[in-house]
Amino acid sequence: MTNAPDVGAAARQFEPCGNFVAATPYGSGHINDTYRAFFDRDGQPTHFILQRINHNIFKNPVGMMQNIERVTSHLSAKTAGQPDFHRRVISLISNRDGRVLHIDGDGNYWRAYHFIDGAKTYDAVESPAQAFEAAKAFGHFQKLLVDLPEPRLNDTIPDFHHTPKRFAALQKAIEADIVGRASLAKNEIDFALAHQSLTTILLDAKLPERVTHNDTKFNNVMLDNASGEGICVIDLDTVMPGLVLYDFGDMVRTTTCPAKEDEQDLSKIKMEFSMFEALVRGYLETAGDFLTREEKQFLAFSGKLITFEIGIRFLTDFLSGDTYFKTHREGHNLDRCRTQFKLVESIEQQQDQMERLVESIAL
């Protein structure tokens, strides 16, 4: 993306009637640039979320926005009439041309969403109750999209959760070692190579393709400030065809560990079983009636797979010179990789107990 975009000019494309006041960075996403844009409309303050899409990562912004428009329209129709229905689905704002995507003179892609008041996201889970609500929200999201009409959604990022191809990319990065970092990550490379057999298990299971979120980090569910309910699933950039286990696995990855994704003190990295149980119960409360028996059987395994997959993605990016994920310090992606691999180890230590829990609840 080009540097120093004119955020104010982009914001004005989505608020033609008000006077632009300011735009401040918002959220903690790794990929897009997100702002909270403030306007004055005839003496009344208003605000919305403005995002510059990273078109180096999302190489088909038009196709991605087509997905988001279709999905949000379908979700809105399915939730119409429910209490607070206007807060339960993110709502796109059209620009002056009546479109949901604005392209500025420098080739930047912009979009805007209505701000959802009275709810917020959390970068780290604080209780099993929060984990339950997040899983329940993601399960409900999947359930509402089971009957999304044809045609098939666009593949926003082809092979996004194709773990064997992610592993092949890692192998190429190890061999090329273009920035001379392989020696700094010897232990992590050895760990990855020793776990290669994990990569094909879900694909070999021949599970049904569904509409999935594909980035179910805990902070992609907004929790109501008053009730704590998970009211809205956000960040729909990677909504596309996939396996439900990708979504549940990423919930396990991001919700069961009390430490941050880039925690450098690995003694803090562990999977808390109480959080896993909350995820299973919350997810099955809303998704249980449409999942097949085979999908349920892989719930416990999926957390290990997706955690390993994200770990090798961080490692690949570190070895490639940090070209995908935003970094804020030297070795940031290697730190992220280490936390993921430590979490894989913790999951492995509790795998039998996890499988028994799923069996007792779902099978």
Summary of the structure (lengths in Angstrom):
residues: 363
radius of gyration: 20.5
end to end distance: 47.6
largest distance: 63.0
contacts: 1163
relative contact order: 0.13
helix: 47%
strand: 14%
